[in-house]
């Protein structure tokens, strides 16, 4: 085995361990909220859905700074990365002020729509989104520098810190949905402090001219791609919270029926997505140097093997992960959706590997197709809303998961076609521009 492959698997193993630890913390957040703020859990899930949708730009920023940092091979390019990091960080603060003014006027409408007792949870969600945007800059820089030690600790602290913050607020201060989001914000701030220390050298670099035209030309498709992925993975929580009337919330039992399976699906991605994180800067640096790399093949095969084993296990013994993660869950209610979510997330993680490869090479021609798929997904759920309400709760939830899985499978097909079968259609790249 070559040194490059040994390094890949060593870094990949560390990121899998770090992401798994962070994922355990993230999963434990849901267990804590279910136990100590059970009736507010569906509100908490909906707020997280809003957070992920509002914070979609974080994925674009993360990928952009990872790509630019990994592609920087000259002092001038390193200076441009440092300048853009400082300026974007300041711009996020200004953006937060603008969103705060808008929220001041829209809070009553949003509070009623998501069925919240008050607007405090919305303000906490806004704070969490802004902190996540700041953290995405640091994560991208650490990833682009191949500083996986720092990136791993940020991931661990983000999950474990969130769990600790949520537990303290809910147990000792009896907070509900707003308290849970505030606890997540505390954990995020801890990770932000550690990431800032690990990536401080990039911010302390010399200033240089920033090629804003090239910068924005990369940020827009990266953000749109990240936003489309967020819609495909998070919109269901917001949709179900809005769809189900208050007099039927107890009947649907989303916190017992839908959320455990959804959280297990998320947990499965923690074994596979980290490999794409290690792959991304390698592909970006190879593209900048016009070198060939086998990282995408190694990552795809590894993800396929690990993800398939996990999905098969969830199909054969779906009750086991429910019992491990949610010991007090009603297995008869929570178990039926587990296999569907497991396979849906396998399709998603495989697609994520191929899409990360395309993004690292700045091949953005697939983005409009992703946006179209996300719009079709949202439109399908909205079109079927009356039909879903007419179905028994288990059948309605299963149909939602089946739609998610179908869209993820189409996403995988699109990514595979552009990667291997549609080379002429997806071959246009946006070459790095030196300042």
C-alpha positions as CSV (number, residue, x, y, z in Angstrom):
1,X,0.0,0.0,0.0
2,X,1.4,3.4,-1.0
3,X,2.1,6.1,1.6
4,X,-0.7,8.2,0.0
5,X,-3.3,5.4,0.6
6,X,-2.0,4.8,4.2
7,X,-2.3,8.5,4.9
8,X,-5.8,8.5,3.4
9,X,-7.0,5.6,5.6
10,X,-5.3,6.9,8.7
11,X,-6.9,10.3,8.3
12,X,-10.2,8.7,7.3
13,X,-10.1,6.5,10.4
14,X,-9.6,9.5,12.6
15,X,-12.4,11.5,10.9
16,X,-14.7,8.5,11.2
17,X,-13.9,8.2,14.9
18,X,-14.3,12.0,15.4
19,X,-17.5,12.2,13.4
20,X,-18.9,9.2,15.2
21,X,-18.1,10.8,18.6
22,X,-19.7,14.1,17.4
23,X,-22.6,12.2,16.0
24,X,-23.1,10.3,19.2
25,X,-23.3,13.7,20.9
26,X,-25.7,15.0,18.3
27,X,-27.9,11.9,18.7
28,X,-27.7,12.2,22.5
29,X,-29.1,15.7,22.2
30,X,-32.3,14.2,20.7
31,X,-32.5,11.6,23.5
32,X,-32.1,14.3,26.1
33,X,-34.8,16.5,24.5
34,X,-37.1,13.5,24.2
35,X,-36.7,12.7,27.9
36,X,-36.8,16.1,29.5
37,X,-38.9,18.1,27.0
38,X,-40.9,15.3,25.3
39,X,-43.8,17.4,24.3
40,X,-41.6,20.0,22.7
41,X,-39.5,17.5,20.7
42,X,-41.4,17.9,17.4
43,X,-40.9,21.7,17.8
44,X,-37.2,21.2,18.4
45,X,-37.0,19.0,15.2
46,X,-38.8,21.6,13.2
47,X,-36.5,24.4,14.5
48,X,-33.5,22.3,13.5
49,X,-35.0,21.9,10.1
50,X,-35.3,25.7,9.8
51,X,-31.8,26.1,11.1
52,X,-30.4,23.7,8.4
53,X,-32.3,25.4,5.6
54,X,-31.3,28.9,6.8
55,X,-27.7,27.8,7.3
56,X,-27.5,26.1,3.9
57,X,-24.8,28.7,3.0
58,X,-22.6,27.1,5.6
59,X,-22.1,24.2,3.3
60,X,-21.1,26.5,0.5
61,X,-18.7,28.4,2.6
62,X,-17.2,25.2,4.0
63,X,-16.6,23.7,0.6
64,X,-15.4,27.0,-0.8
65,X,-12.7,27.6,1.8
66,X,-11.7,23.9,1.7
67,X,-11.3,24.1,-2.0
68,X,-9.5,27.5,-2.0
69,X,-7.2,26.5,0.8
70,X,-6.3,23.2,-0.7
71,X,-5.8,24.8,-4.1
72,X,-3.5,27.6,-2.8
73,X,0.0,26.8,-4.0
74,X,1.5,30.3,-4.1
75,X,2.1,32.9,-1.4
76,X,-0.3,35.3,-3.2
77,X,-3.1,32.6,-3.2
78,X,-2.5,32.0,0.5
79,X,-2.8,35.7,1.2
80,X,-6.1,35.8,-0.8
81,X,-7.5,33.0,1.3
82,X,-6.6,34.9,4.5
83,X,-8.1,38.1,3.3
84,X,-11.3,36.5,2.1
85,X,-11.7,34.6,5.5
86,X,-11.4,37.8,7.5
87,X,-13.8,39.8,5.2
88,X,-16.4,37.0,5.0
89,X,-16.4,36.6,8.8
90,X,-17.1,40.3,9.2
91,X,-19.9,40.1,6.5
92,X,-21.6,37.3,8.4
93,X,-21.9,39.6,11.4
94,X,-23.6,42.3,9.2
95,X,-25.8,39.6,7.6
96,X,-26.9,38.6,11.1
97,X,-28.0,42.1,12.0
98,X,-30.1,42.2,8.8
99,X,-31.7,38.9,9.6
100,X,-32.4,40.1,13.1
101,X,-34.3,43.1,11.8
102,X,-36.4,40.8,9.5
103,X,-37.1,38.4,12.3
104,X,-38.3,41.2,14.5
105,X,-41.2,41.7,12.0
106,X,-41.8,38.1,11.0
107,X,-41.5,36.4,14.4
108,X,-45.3,36.3,15.1
109,X,-46.1,34.6,11.8
110,X,-43.2,32.1,12.1
111,X,-44.1,31.3,15.7
112,X,-47.7,30.5,14.8
113,X,-46.6,28.5,11.7
114,X,-44.2,26.2,13.7
115,X,-46.6,26.0,16.7
116,X,-44.1,27.6,19.1
117,X,-45.1,29.0,22.5
118,X,-43.1,32.2,21.9
119,X,-40.4,33.7,19.6
120,X,-37.4,33.0,21.9
121,X,-36.7,29.7,20.1
122,X,-36.5,31.5,16.7
123,X,-33.9,34.0,18.1
124,X,-31.9,31.1,19.4
125,X,-32.1,29.4,16.0
126,X,-30.9,32.5,14.3
127,X,-27.9,32.6,16.7
128,X,-27.1,29.0,16.0
129,X,-27.2,29.6,12.2
130,X,-24.9,32.5,12.4
131,X,-22.4,30.7,14.7
132,X,-22.5,27.8,12.2
133,X,-21.7,30.1,9.3
134,X,-18.6,31.3,11.2
135,X,-17.6,27.8,12.1
136,X,-17.9,26.7,8.5
137,X,-15.1,29.1,7.5
138,X,-12.8,27.5,10.0
139,X,-13.8,24.0,9.1
140,X,-13.1,24.7,5.4
141,X,-9.7,26.1,6.2
142,X,-8.8,23.2,8.5
143,X,-9.9,20.7,5.9
144,X,-8.1,22.5,3.1
145,X,-4.9,22.5,5.2
146,X,-5.3,18.7,5.8
147,X,-5.4,19.7,9.5
148,X,-7.7,16.8,10.3
149,X,-6.6,16.7,13.9
150,X,-8.1,20.2,14.4
151,X,-11.1,19.4,12.2
152,X,-11.7,16.2,14.2
153,X,-11.7,17.9,17.6
154,X,-14.0,20.7,16.3
155,X,-16.4,17.9,15.2
156,X,-16.2,16.1,18.5
157,X,-16.7,19.3,20.6
158,X,-19.6,20.5,18.4
159,X,-21.5,17.3,19.2
160,X,-20.4,16.6,22.7
161,X,-20.6,20.4,23.6
162,X,-24.1,20.6,22.2
163,X,-25.3,17.6,24.2
164,X,-23.8,19.0,27.4
165,X,-25.3,22.4,26.9
166,X,-28.7,21.0,26.1
167,X,-28.6,18.7,29.1
168,X,-27.7,21.5,31.5
169,X,-30.5,23.8,30.3
170,X,-33.2,21.2,30.1
171,X,-32.4,19.4,33.4
172,X,-31.5,22.2,35.6
173,X,-33.4,25.1,34.1
174,X,-36.3,23.1,32.7
175,X,-36.1,24.7,29.2
176,X,-38.2,23.5,26.3
177,X,-37.5,24.0,22.6
178,X,-35.9,27.4,23.0
179,X,-33.7,26.0,25.8
180,X,-32.6,23.0,23.7
181,X,-31.6,25.3,20.8
182,X,-29.8,27.6,23.2
183,X,-27.9,24.6,24.6
184,X,-26.9,23.6,21.0
185,X,-25.7,27.2,20.5
186,X,-23.4,26.9,23.6
187,X,-21.8,23.8,22.2
188,X,-21.3,25.4,18.8
189,X,-19.6,28.3,20.4
190,X,-17.2,25.9,22.2
191,X,-16.3,24.3,18.9
192,X,-16.0,27.8,17.3
193,X,-13.4,28.8,19.9
194,X,-11.3,25.6,19.4
195,X,-11.6,25.9,15.6
196,X,-10.5,29.5,15.8
197,X,-7.4,28.5,17.8
198,X,-6.5,25.6,15.4
199,X,-7.0,27.7,12.3
200,X,-5.6,31.0,13.6
201,X,-2.6,30.9,11.3
202,X,-4.8,31.4,8.3
203,X,-6.4,34.5,9.7
204,X,-3.0,35.9,10.7
205,X,-1.6,35.6,7.2
206,X,-0.7,38.6,5.1
207,X,-3.5,40.4,3.3
208,X,-3.8,40.1,-0.4
209,X,-6.2,41.1,-3.2
210,X,-9.2,38.8,-3.4
211,X,-10.5,37.8,-6.8
212,X,-14.1,38.5,-5.9
213,X,-15.5,37.6,-9.3
214,X,-14.0,34.2,-9.1
215,X,-14.8,33.9,-5.5
216,X,-18.5,34.6,-5.9
217,X,-18.6,32.5,-9.1
218,X,-17.6,29.6,-6.9
219,X,-19.6,30.4,-3.8
220,X,-23.0,30.6,-5.6
221,X,-23.0,27.1,-7.0
222,X,-21.4,25.7,-3.9
223,X,-24.1,27.3,-1.8
224,X,-26.9,26.2,-4.1
225,X,-25.6,22.7,-4.1
226,X,-25.4,22.6,-0.3
227,X,-28.9,24.2,-0.1
228,X,-30.3,21.5,-2.3
229,X,-28.8,18.8,-0.2
230,X,-30.1,20.4,3.0
231,X,-33.6,20.5,1.4
232,X,-33.4,16.8,0.5
233,X,-32.3,15.8,4.1
234,X,-34.1,18.3,6.3
235,X,-37.3,19.6,4.7
236,X,-39.3,16.6,5.8
237,X,-39.1,17.7,9.5
238,X,-40.4,21.2,8.8
239,X,-43.0,19.8,6.4
240,X,-44.5,17.3,8.8
241,X,-44.5,19.9,11.7
242,X,-46.5,22.3,9.5
243,X,-48.7,19.7,7.9
244,X,-50.1,17.9,10.9
245,X,-52.8,19.9,12.7
246,X,-52.6,20.3,16.4
247,X,-55.6,18.0,17.1
248,X,-53.8,15.1,15.3
249,X,-50.3,15.6,16.8
250,X,-50.9,12.9,19.4
251,X,-52.2,10.6,16.8
252,X,-49.2,10.8,14.5
253,X,-46.7,10.6,17.4
254,X,-43.9,11.9,15.3
255,X,-41.5,11.9,18.2
256,X,-42.1,8.1,18.7
257,X,-42.8,7.1,15.1
258,X,-40.8,9.2,12.7
259,X,-38.0,10.8,14.7
260,X,-36.2,7.7,16.0
261,X,-35.9,6.2,12.5
262,X,-34.8,9.5,11.0
263,X,-32.1,9.9,13.7
264,X,-30.9,6.4,13.0
265,X,-30.6,7.2,9.4
266,X,-28.6,10.3,10.3
267,X,-26.3,8.2,12.6
268,X,-25.5,5.8,9.8
269,X,-24.1,8.7,7.7
270,X,-21.6,9.4,10.5
271,X,-19.7,6.2,9.4
272,X,-19.4,7.2,5.8
273,X,-19.5,11.0,5.2
274,X,-16.1,11.5,6.9
275,X,-14.3,9.7,4.1
276,X,-15.6,12.3,1.7
277,X,-14.2,15.0,4.0
278,X,-10.7,13.5,3.6
279,X,-11.1,13.0,-0.1
280,X,-12.2,16.6,-0.9
281,X,-8.9,18.5,-0.3
282,X,-6.9,15.7,-2.0
283,X,-9.1,16.1,-5.2
284,X,-8.9,19.9,-5.0
285,X,-5.1,19.9,-4.7
286,X,-4.7,17.3,-7.4
287,X,-6.9,19.4,-9.7
288,X,-5.0,22.6,-9.0
289,X,-1.7,20.8,-9.9
290,X,-3.2,18.9,-12.9
291,X,-2.4,15.6,-11.2
292,X,-4.4,12.4,-11.2
293,X,-5.9,11.0,-8.0
294,X,-7.6,7.7,-7.1
295,X,-9.2,9.1,-3.9
296,X,-12.7,9.1,-5.3
297,X,-12.6,5.4,-6.2
298,X,-11.2,4.5,-2.8
299,X,-13.8,6.6,-1.0
300,X,-16.8,5.4,-3.1
301,X,-15.9,1.7,-2.6
302,X,-15.3,2.1,1.1
303,X,-18.6,4.1,1.6
304,X,-20.5,1.5,-0.4
305,X,-19.2,-1.4,1.7
306,X,-19.7,0.2,5.1
307,X,-23.0,1.8,4.2
308,X,-24.4,-1.5,2.7
309,X,-23.5,-3.5,5.7
310,X,-25.2,-0.9,8.0
311,X,-28.3,-0.8,5.8
312,X,-28.5,-4.6,5.6
313,X,-28.2,-4.8,9.4
314,X,-31.0,-2.3,9.8
315,X,-33.2,-4.3,7.5
316,X,-32.6,-7.6,9.2
317,X,-32.8,-6.4,12.8
318,X,-34.4,-2.9,12.7
319,X,-35.4,-3.0,16.3
320,X,-31.8,-3.2,17.6
321,X,-30.6,0.4,16.8
322,X,-34.0,1.7,18.1
323,X,-33.5,-0.2,21.4
324,X,-29.9,1.0,21.7
325,X,-30.5,4.7,21.0
326,X,-34.0,5.0,22.3
327,X,-34.4,2.5,25.1
328,X,-37.9,3.7,26.0
329,X,-39.3,3.9,22.5
330,X,-42.3,1.8,21.4
331,X,-40.6,-0.7,19.1
332,X,-43.8,-1.5,17.3
333,X,-44.3,2.1,16.4
334,X,-40.7,3.2,15.7
335,X,-39.2,0.1,14.0
336,X,-41.1,-0.1,10.6
337,X,-39.4,3.1,9.2
338,X,-35.8,2.1,10.1
339,X,-35.0,0.0,7.0
340,X,-36.5,2.7,4.7
341,X,-34.4,5.4,6.2
342,X,-31.2,3.3,6.2
343,X,-31.4,2.7,2.5
344,X,-32.4,6.3,1.8
345,X,-29.3,7.5,3.6
346,X,-27.1,5.0,1.9
347,X,-28.1,6.5,-1.5
348,X,-27.5,9.9,-0.1
349,X,-23.9,9.2,1.2
350,X,-22.9,7.5,-2.0
351,X,-24.2,10.5,-3.9
352,X,-22.4,12.8,-1.5
353,X,-19.0,11.1,-2.4
354,X,-19.5,11.7,-6.1
355,X,-20.8,15.2,-5.7
356,X,-17.9,16.1,-3.4
357,X,-15.5,15.0,-6.1
358,X,-17.3,17.2,-8.6
359,X,-17.3,20.2,-6.3
360,X,-13.6,19.7,-5.4
361,X,-12.8,20.0,-9.2
362,X,-15.2,23.0,-9.5
363,X,-17.4,21.1,-11.9
364,X,-20.7,22.9,-11.3
365,X,-22.8,22.0,-14.3
366,X,-24.8,19.5,-12.2
367,X,-26.1,22.1,-9.8
368,X,-29.2,23.1,-11.8
369,X,-30.2,19.5,-11.9
370,X,-29.8,19.2,-8.1
371,X,-31.9,22.3,-7.6
372,X,-34.6,20.9,-9.9
373,X,-34.6,17.7,-7.9
374,X,-35.0,19.5,-4.6
375,X,-37.9,21.6,-6.0
376,X,-39.5,18.5,-7.3
377,X,-39.1,16.8,-3.9
378,X,-40.7,19.8,-2.1
379,X,-43.5,20.0,-4.7
380,X,-44.3,16.3,-4.5
381,X,-44.7,16.4,-0.7
382,X,-46.8,19.6,-0.9
383,X,-49.0,18.1,-3.7
384,X,-49.6,15.0,-1.6
385,X,-50.3,16.8,1.7
386,X,-54.1,16.0,1.6
387,X,-53.4,12.4,0.7
388,X,-50.9,12.0,3.5
389,X,-53.4,13.3,6.1
390,X,-55.9,10.8,4.8
391,X,-53.6,7.8,5.4
392,X,-53.0,6.0,8.7
393,X,-50.0,7.7,10.4
394,X,-47.6,4.8,9.8
395,X,-48.5,4.7,6.1
396,X,-48.2,8.4,5.7
397,X,-44.7,8.5,7.4
398,X,-43.6,5.5,5.3
399,X,-44.6,7.3,2.1
400,X,-42.6,10.4,3.1
401,X,-39.5,8.3,3.7
402,X,-40.1,6.5,0.4
403,X,-40.2,9.8,-1.4
404,X,-36.9,10.8,0.3
405,X,-35.3,7.6,-0.7
406,X,-36.5,7.9,-4.3
407,X,-35.1,11.4,-4.6
408,X,-31.8,10.3,-3.0
409,X,-31.6,7.5,-5.5
410,X,-32.2,9.9,-8.4
411,X,-29.5,12.1,-6.9
412,X,-27.1,9.2,-6.9
413,X,-27.9,8.4,-10.5
414,X,-27.4,12.0,-11.5
415,X,-24.0,12.2,-9.8
416,X,-22.9,8.8,-11.3
417,X,-24.0,9.9,-14.8
418,X,-22.0,13.1,-14.6
419,X,-19.0,11.5,-13.0
420,X,-18.6,8.5,-15.2
421,X,-21.2,8.5,-18.0
422,X,-21.7,12.1,-18.9
423,X,-18.1,13.4,-19.0
424,X,-18.8,15.8,-21.9
425,X,-21.8,17.3,-20.2
426,X,-20.2,17.7,-16.8
427,X,-16.6,18.4,-17.9
428,X,-16.7,22.2,-17.8
429,X,-14.8,23.4,-14.8
430,X,-14.1,26.7,-13.2
431,X,-10.3,26.9,-13.1
432,X,-8.6,28.5,-10.0
433,X,-7.9,32.1,-10.6
434,X,-4.8,33.6,-9.1
435,X,-5.1,37.1,-7.6
